[in-house]
Amino acid sequence: MVMNTGERMSTKNFVFFYKRDVTLGASRFGFVVSKMVGGAVVRNSVKRRLRAQSRSLLQSAVDQTPFWFVARCLPASATADSAIIFSEMSNALATLSARQAR
């Protein structure tokens, strides 16, 4: 649903999808990490870093309409550190929410 009908933005490490949904009780984050990113250990490490950064983003976005935010990881995300992940996620969230507000 979000990946088909939401706003989309690509970065070096991710493809982000965003869609507001007033029927949600709270905002949701989703992650798609395929085997192209790496083995199981690498994929789980990327997911852990994404979850940690999404928690901090959720705390800053409390006043918004509930939304879906999906990050599809590209192979370069395997070597991205937490600071890069956070900056790409926060920039994408700000850009996509502004686009959908129009």
C-alpha positions in Angstrom: 0.0 0.0 0.0 2.6 2.6 1.0 5.1 1.5 -1.6 2.5 1.7 -4.4 0.6 4.8 -3.5 2.9 6.9 -1.2 5.5 9.5 -1.8 8.9 8.1 -2.8 12.5 9.4 -2.3 15.9 7.8 -3.1 19.2 8.4 -1.4 22.6 6.7 -1.7 21.7 4.0 0.8 17.9 3.8 0.8 14.6 4.2 -1.0 12.1 5.8 1.3 8.3 5.7 1.1 5.9 7.8 3.1 2.2 8.0 3.4 -0.1 9.7 5.9 -2.9 7.5 7.3 -5.5 9.0 9.7 -6.8 5.5 10.4 -3.5 4.6 12.2 -3.4 4.9 15.9 0.3 5.7 15.8 3.0 6.2 13.2 4.7 3.1 11.8 8.1 2.4 10.4 8.9 -0.6 8.1 12.1 -1.9 6.8 12.9 -4.0 3.7 16.4 -5.5 3.8 17.0 -8.0 1.0 19.8 -10.5 0.6 21.5 -8.0 -1.8 22.5 -6.0 1.3 24.5 -8.9 2.7 24.3 -12.0 4.8 22.0 -12.5 7.8 24.4 -10.8 10.2 24.8 -7.7 8.1 21.0 -7.5 7.4 20.2 -7.8 11.1 22.8 -5.2 11.9 21.3 -2.7 9.4 17.8 -3.4 10.8 19.0 -2.8 14.3 20.5 0.6 13.3 17.3 1.5 11.4 15.1 0.7 14.4 17.3 2.7 16.8 17.2 5.7 14.5 13.4 5.4 13.9 12.7 5.5 17.6 14.4 8.9 17.9 12.6 10.2 14.8 9.3 9.0 16.2 9.8 11.0 19.4 10.4 14.2 17.3 7.4 13.6 15.1 4.7 13.2 17.8 2.6 16.2 16.7 2.1 14.9 13.1 -0.7 13.0 11.6 0.1 9.3 11.9 2.1 8.0 8.9 3.7 5.0 7.4 7.4 5.3 6.7 9.1 2.4 4.8 12.9 2.2 4.1 14.0 -0.2 1.4 17.8 -0.8 1.9 20.1 -0.6 -1.0 23.4 -2.6 -0.9 25.4 0.5 0.1 23.5 0.6 3.4 25.6 -2.3 4.7 28.5 0.0 5.3 26.6 3.1 6.4 27.1 4.2 10.0 24.4 5.4 12.3 25.0 9.1 11.7 24.5 8.7 8.0 21.4 6.6 8.5 19.9 9.1 10.9 20.6 12.1 8.5 19.2 10.3 5.5 16.1 9.2 7.4 15.4 12.6 9.0 15.9 14.4 5.7 13.7 12.0 3.8 11.0 12.2 6.5 11.0 16.0 6.5 11.0 16.2 2.6 8.3 13.6 2.1 6.0 14.9 4.8 6.3 18.4 3.3 5.5 17.0 -0.2 2.4 15.2 1.0 1.2 18.3 3.0 0.8 20.2 -0.3 
